[in-house]
Each structure stands twice: as C-alpha cells, then as structure tokens.
Amino acid sequence: MPFGSWTFATARWLVVLAMVLIIVPPGKADPLQSEANWDLEHLAVEYCRGPLQRPIASGPDRRIVCFDGWIDDGMDLSTIHDLQYGGLFVVRSFGGQAATAMTLSRLLRDRHAAVVVYDYCMAACASFLLISSDQAYVTSGSIVAWRVVDDLRTDCVSVGDAEDGRGKRLRRISCPDTSSEQEQKSRAAIRAEQAFYAERAVKPQFEGPPDSPYTRRMVKNLYD
C-alpha cells in the first residue's frame, strides 16, 4: 500500500524530476532500432516536416500518417482509419489526453503501423503512442520523456512498493479532497491505463511508464 501523499501543488516539482528521458545522440544506435532500412523512415520524417495540415495529415498513397501537435480530446482520427496496413505513423508531440492517445494507439496496433518518433515525444505520446504497434523507431537526437502523473489537476502521488519488487516508486492515487464524481473519473482513468499496459506487457509485473532502479532510489530519497 502507498504511504504518505502529496497534492499536485507540492508534487509538481517531484514529477518533473521523475521524468525518464531517452536522448539518442547523433551518430549513435537508436535504442528501438531493429535491422531495418532507415532510408524510408528518414524520408517519411522529412515529408512530415513539410507544409502539411496539423496536427494530422496523410500521405497521398495512405502509407504515411504525420502527427505533429497536441493529442486533443475528441479529435478526428478518421485519417488513421485510412492508413494502409503496415504503414508509417510519424509523430512529434508534447503529449495530451491519455484516453485519446490510447484510442489512437489501438488503431495503430490494428494496422501494424510502424511508429517513427522525431524531435520529441513526451507524456502521453511516450506512454501510449511509442508502444502502439510491433515496431518503433526514434531518430537520432530525439527526446522521449514520460512522467508518472499525466493530469496534475486531478491526481495526487504517493510512494509505495513497486509491483515488480524492485524498491519503491511513485504511484498515482486519488486526491483525498476531490469530489466523489472526480474521484470516480480518476479511478476509471487509472484502470483504463492499467488495462492498456496489460494488453502489451511481457510479464504481469510490468508497471508503466517504466523507470530504472536508480530513478526509483532518487525519487524515494527526494520524497523522504
């Protein structure tokens, strides 16, 4: 069980410090790269950097979908429905709504789309879109970052035992001073994320977003 709790105001700085970053230096091997021909992926990134409609645009042959912007609630995802099976989803995003990101991720999984990240992929982008499908690529020099609390307006944090048994980690909990309606929404959101990761976990002990033992020790010490 978690012990202690902080509201969003006092936990904001801790959540920022707890962000896990993947920074791929130029010229180094990308952590998610398989033995694949990178020519197509880089051409797709250059195409998506062009003067296209934002945040979602489709290539002329429906083999590429470009996403550049905020993952907004209720946004039109019909372009994803038109993506060809095995196509490319090229993304650059600071994040957004978790529910929309999970819906988008499932659509990409159904189409076995390869996810290509360029420049940055943060918060909901990293937590849900990066692991949408069978393949993901991160271009050199890009940043992937996710945080424990996606919505600081409604969630509080606590430190408790990690399910994988490797020390303590920050956990999302319902704030004690929220209304019953808001608490139900918060709990429903947490359950939805747990179900999302359960569909993709290689082992039951997996907790997302993942963090290293070093990060857990650092956050635990700061919390204490």
N, C-alpha and C positions, 0 to 999 in steps of 0.2 A: 504494500500500500504506500502511496506517496506520503511524505511528511512535509509539513510546512506549506505555505502558499504565499505567492506574491500577486498583487493585482497587476494589470497591464502597465500602469504608470511606473511602478518600481522595477518591473521585469523587462522593460523595453531595451535598456542597455545590455542586459544579460543575453537577450535573444539575439541581438546584433552580434555580440561577441561569439555566440554559439554557432553562427553561420559556418557551414562547411564549404570550403572553396576548392574547386578543381581548376587550377590555372595551367594551361598547356603552353609551355614556352615554345616560341617559334623554332622550328627545326627538330623538335623532339617528337617521339612517337606519341600519338594521341591515345589516352587510356581506353577508349571504347572502340578503337580501330581494329577491324579484322583484316584478313588478307583480301583486300578489295582494291579495285582500281579507283583511285581518288579523282581521276580526271572528271568523271561525270558529276561527282559531288561538288567539286570546286566550280565547275561551270554552272551548276544549279545555284550556288551561293551568289555568284556574280550576276546571274539573271535576277535573283530576288533582291539584289541591291539596287536594281534599276527603278525607273519611274513607274511603279505599279500601284494599283489600288491598295490601300491599307485599311485594316490590318490583314485581310486575307485576299490573295489573288491566285488564280490558277493559270498554269501554262497553256499554250494553245493546243497541245496534244493531250492534256489532262494527266500527264505523267509527273508533273511537279505542282505542288501547292506551296505558296510562300505565306508565312505568317510572321508579321512584324508589328508588334504592339501589345496592348493590354488584353488579357483574357477576360472579357467582359461578360456579365450575367445576361443571358438571353440573346447572345449574339447569333447571327445567322451562320450556320455550319453547313449549309447546302453545298458549298464548294467542296467540302471534304467528301460528301457522298459521291461526287463526280470523279474523285481521284481514282486513277486506274489501279488495279491490283498490283502490288509490288512497286508502286511509285515512290516518289521522294516527298517528304514533308520537311521543308527548310524553315527553321524557326529562329527568331531573335525576340526575346520577350523578358520584361522585368517581372512577369507573373500576373496575378489577377485572381478571379474567382475559382475556388477549388472545385466546385460542382461542375462548372463549365469545362474546366480542364480535364476532369475525369471523363466526362461525356466525350470530349474531343479525343482523348487517349484511347477510349474503347473503339471509336470509329476508325482510328488509325490502325489499331490492332486487327480489326476485322479485314482491313485491306492489306495487311502485311506490309505497310509502308515503312521505309527506312527513314529514320529521323536524323536530320542533319542540323546541328547547332552551330551558329556562327556569332561571334562577338560576345554575346551574353545570354544566359538562360537562368533565371532566378526564381526563387519562391515556387509558385505553382507550376511554372514551366519546368523547373528541375524535378520537382516532386512527382509530377504526373506525365508530362509530355515526353521527357527524356527517355522514360522506360515504357513508352507506348507499345512498341512492337518488337519484332525479332532483332532488328539491327539499329544501332545508334552510332553516330559519328560526331566528334567535336573537333572543329577546325583549330589549327594552331593559334595560340594567343587568346583563345576564348576563355570566358569565366563561367563556371557552373556553380551556383550557390543556392542553398536552401536553408530555411530556418524552421525551428521547431513549432512556433506558433504562427499560423497563417493569418489570423484575424485578431489583432491585439485589442479590438474594441469589445470582443465578447469572451475571449478565453483568458484564463489565468494559467500560470505554470507552477509546477512543483518538481522536486527532485525525488525520485523513487527508484526502486530496483528495476534494472533492465530485464526484459523477458529472456534475453539470451544469457543471463547470468554473468555478464561482464561489467560489474560495477553499477554505479548509479548513472542516471541520465535525466535530462529534463523531460517532463511529461506534460501533456495538455490536460487541464482539468476545468470543470465548470466553475465560474466565479461564484463565491458564496452570496454575493449581494445582488445577483441578477434576478430578473423576474422568472416565474415558472415557465412562461412561454419561451423566453430566451434560452433558459437552461435546456429545455427540450430540443430547441433548434441546435444548440451547441452539441448536445449528446448525439443527435442524429447525424450531424456533420462528422463527428469523430467516428461513429460507427460506419459511415459511408467510406471514409478513408481507410479504415481497417479492412473493410471488405475489398476495397480496391487493391490493397497490397497483398491480401490473401490470395487473390487471383494470380499474382505474379511471383510470389515468394518461393524460393528454392527450398526453404525449410520453415517449419512453423514458428521458430524462434525469431524470425526476421522482424525487425522493427524499422519503420521508415518515418522520416528520412534517416538513412544510416549515418553514424558518426563513429569516429575512431576511439579506442580506449584513451588515447591522450586527450582528445577533446572532452571526453566524459570526465576525466580527472580534473581538467582545467575548470570546467563549468561547475563541478561539485565544489571545488575549493573556493571559487568566487561566490557561490551561493552561500557556503558556510560563513 
